[in-house]
């Protein structure tokens, strides 16, 4: 199921019709009886690390704090 969930997220991120901010945290997993799904998205400032590589978290926080001009 982890591979299927990764494929779902990869398709979402690669789809040019889906507009996403420069920095967000996407929670994905498996819904029993349905399969892989995006459960929720959060602004970077509201996310926890929860087993993530802290270096990846830092990259997201950096992207979230760059001023848009």
N, C-alpha and C positions, 0 to 999 in steps of 0.2 A: 504494500500500500504506500510506503514511503516513495517509491519510484513513481507511482501513478500520481501522487500528490505533487511531486516535483515537476512532472510533465505538465500538469494543470497550471501551476504557477508560471512555468516557463512560457507556455502558450499565452497566458494573460499578459505577461510582461512584454512579449514580442508583438502583440496585436496593436497595430497603429491606430485602431479605432478606440482603444481604451486610453483615456487621458489620466495620467497619474502625476501627482506632485513629484518634485525632485527627491524628496525624502519622505518615506512612510514606512510603517511597519505593517506587514501583512501576516495575519495568522491564518494558516491553512492546516487542514487535517482531514480526517475521515469521519463522515457522518454515518453511523450504523444504518445499514439498509439502503443507503444512497451512494456512498462512495466519496472520493476526494472532493473537497469544497473549500472555498475561501470562507472562513468563519467571520472575520472582521478585519478592518484596517484601522490603524491609529496614527495620529501624528507622532513624529519621532519623540517629542518631549513627553508623551504619555506612555511610552513603552518601557518594559522591563527587559532585562538581559535574558533571563530564563534559559540558560544553557547556550546562549549564542557566544560566538567568539567576540570578546570585547573590542578587538580591532575593527570588526565589521560594524559594531554598534557605534564606535567613534566616527567611522566614515559616514554613517547615516546622520549622526548629530551634526557633523561638519556641513553636510549638504543642506541640512535644515536651517542652518544659521547663516548661510551666505545670502547677502542682500541681493534682491532682484532689482535690476536697473532697467 
